[in-house]
C-alpha cells in the first residue's frame, strides 16, 4: 500500500510520516485491496477555536469504494489518531453490515414506509434565482459555493449501503442497477436504512 502524507499550511516531519505509516499498516485486517492511502493535514482552519486548529483527512483508495474519514484537534498527531479511529469504526460497521446483509434488508423493508411522499411528487413554488459573483443564488440564499461531479456505475442496493458506510455519510446517492432510477439510501436508527427512488416525469 502506497502512503502519501501531505501538509497544507503546516510542515510534515519525518516523525509524523513514520507514525502515519506505522498506524496505517494495521489497516490490512480491516480493508482488502487498498492500493493507496492519502493523509492530508491542514492547519489554520480553526483560528477562533484553538482545539480545531488542525484538520486531518485520511482517504483509502483501492479497487473497491473510496473510504474517507477526518477529524480536527489542536495538534496534527491527535487529529490523525481521531481520524484513524473513525476510519476503523466505519470499516468495522461496513463489515458488520455485510455479514448481516439479509437481516438488514429485512429491517429496511419493515421500517421504510412505502407511503412516504417522494420528493418527485412534491410541488414546489418557483424560487427566484439570481447570479452573484458568478454563483447562483436561490431566493435570499444560501449561496451555492460547492459543486461536485462523480462518475459512477449503477449499483445494487447492497453495494450502495456498503459505499455509504465506507465514506461515513448518513446518505448516499446512486443509480439503482435493477431499475436504472436515481436513488438515495439513508440512515435511520441503529442499523436501519431507508431508500428513496426517483421517477422522472416527462
C-alpha positions in Angstrom: 0.0 0.0 0.0 1.4 3.4 -1.0 1.1 6.0 1.7 1.2 9.7 0.8 1.3 12.3 3.6 0.9 16.0 2.7 0.6 19.2 4.7 -1.3 22.3 3.8 -0.1 25.4 5.7 1.9 23.2 8.0 5.2 21.2 8.0 5.2 17.4 7.8 8.3 16.0 9.6 9.8 12.5 9.4 8.4 11.5 12.8 4.9 12.2 11.7 5.4 10.3 8.4 6.7 7.3 10.3 3.8 7.5 12.8 1.3 7.5 9.9 3.0 4.7 8.1 3.1 2.5 11.2 -0.5 3.1 12.2 -1.9 2.6 8.7 0.0 -0.7 8.4 -2.6 -2.1 10.8 -5.5 -1.5 8.4 -4.8 -4.6 6.4 -7.2 -6.6 8.7 -10.0 -4.1 8.0 -9.7 -3.2 4.3 -8.8 -5.6 1.5 -7.2 -4.4 -1.8 -6.2 -0.9 -0.6 -3.8 0.5 -3.1 -3.1 3.9 -1.8 -3.6 5.8 1.4 -3.6 9.6 1.4 -3.3 11.7 4.6 -3.7 15.5 4.4 -3.1 17.7 7.4 -4.5 21.3 7.0 -3.6 24.0 9.6 -5.2 27.3 10.3 -8.8 26.4 9.6 -9.9 26.9 13.3 -8.1 30.1 14.3 -11.0 31.1 16.5 -11.2 27.6 18.0 -7.7 26.5 19.0 -8.9 23.0 19.7 -9.8 22.7 16.0 -6.6 24.3 14.6 -5.6 21.3 12.5 -7.8 19.1 10.3 -6.5 15.7 9.2 -8.2 13.7 6.4 -7.5 10.1 5.7 -8.5 8.6 2.3 -8.1 5.0 1.3 -8.2 4.3 -2.5 -8.3 0.8 -3.9 -10.3 -1.5 -6.2 -13.4 -1.0 -4.1 -15.2 2.1 -2.9 -13.2 5.1 -1.5 -13.1 5.2 2.3 -12.6 8.6 4.0 -12.6 10.0 7.5 -11.5 13.2 9.0 -11.0 14.9 12.5 -9.8 18.1 14.0 -7.7 18.9 17.0 -5.1 21.4 18.3 -2.3 19.1 17.1 -2.0 17.1 13.9 -1.0 13.9 15.6 -4.1 13.9 17.8 -6.3 14.8 14.8 -4.7 11.9 12.9 -5.4 9.4 15.7 -9.0 10.6 15.9 -9.5 10.3 12.2 -7.9 6.9 12.2 -10.3 5.8 14.9 -13.3 7.0 12.9 -11.9 5.2 9.8 -11.6 1.9 11.6 -15.1 2.3 13.0 -16.5 2.9 9.5 -14.7 -0.2 8.2 -15.9 -2.3 11.1 -19.5 -1.1 10.6 -19.4 -1.9 6.9 -18.0 -5.4 7.6 -20.7 -6.0 10.2 -23.4 -4.8 7.7 -22.1 -7.2 5.1 -22.1 -10.1 7.5 -25.6 -9.4 8.5 -26.8 -8.4 5.0 -30.0 -10.4 4.9 -31.1 -9.1 8.3 -30.5 -5.5 7.3 -32.6 -5.9 4.2 -35.5 -7.3 6.2 -35.2 -4.4 8.7 -35.3 -2.0 5.8 -38.4 -3.5 4.4 -40.1 -3.2 7.8 -39.1 0.3 8.7 -39.4 2.0 5.4 -42.9 3.4 4.9 -43.9 2.8 1.3 -46.4 5.7 1.6 -43.8 8.3 2.3 -44.1 11.1 -0.3 -41.3 11.0 -2.9 -39.5 14.3 -3.5 -40.5 14.0 -7.1 -44.2 14.2 -6.1 -43.8 17.4 -4.1 -44.8 20.6 -5.9 -42.5 23.5 -5.0 -43.3 27.1 -5.6 -41.0 28.9 -8.1 -37.9 30.4 -6.3 -36.3 33.5 -7.8 -32.8 32.9 -9.0 -30.1 35.5 -9.4 -26.4 35.4 -10.0 -23.9 37.0 -7.7 -20.1 36.9 -8.5 -20.6 34.0 -10.8 -22.6 32.0 -8.2 -26.2 31.1 -8.5 -28.4 32.2 -5.5 -31.9 30.9 -5.0 -34.1 33.3 -3.2 -32.3 35.0 -0.4 -29.7 32.3 -0.2 -27.9 30.2 0.7 -25.1 30.6 -1.8 -24.2 27.6 -3.8 -20.5 27.5 -3.1 -19.6 23.9 -3.9 -20.5 21.6 -6.7 -19.2 18.1 -7.2 -19.4 15.7 -10.2 -18.8 12.0 -9.7 -18.6 9.2 -12.3 -20.4 6.0 -11.0 -21.6 2.8 -12.5 -25.1 1.6 -11.5 -25.1 -0.1 -8.1 -27.2 -2.7 -6.3 -28.8 -1.6 -3.0 -26.3 -3.7 -1.1 -23.3 -2.0 -2.8 -24.8 1.4 -2.2 -25.1 0.6 1.5 -21.5 -0.5 1.6 -20.3 2.7 0.0 -22.4 4.9 2.3 -20.8 3.1 5.3 -17.3 3.4 4.0 -17.4 7.1 3.3 -19.1 7.7 6.7 -22.1 9.7 5.4 -25.7 9.4 6.5 -26.9 9.2 2.9 -25.7 8.0 -0.5 -26.8 8.9 -4.0 -26.7 6.2 -6.6 -28.3 4.8 -9.8 -30.2 1.6 -8.9 -28.9 -1.3 -11.1 -32.3 -3.1 -11.1 -34.4 -0.1 -12.1 -32.0 2.4 -13.6 -33.6 5.1 -11.3 -31.8 7.8 -9.4 -32.0 6.7 -5.8 -30.9 7.7 -2.3 -30.2 5.3 0.6 -30.1 6.9 4.0 -29.5 6.0 7.6 -32.4 5.8 10.0 -31.9 4.5 13.6 -29.3 2.0 14.6 -28.8 -0.4 11.7 -32.0 0.5 9.9 -31.9 2.2 6.5 -34.4 3.9 4.1 -34.3 4.2 0.4 -35.9 6.8 -2.0 -36.3 6.1 -5.7 -37.0 8.9 -8.1 -39.2 8.5 -11.1 -38.6 11.1 -13.8 -41.8 12.6 -15.1 -41.8 13.9 -18.6 
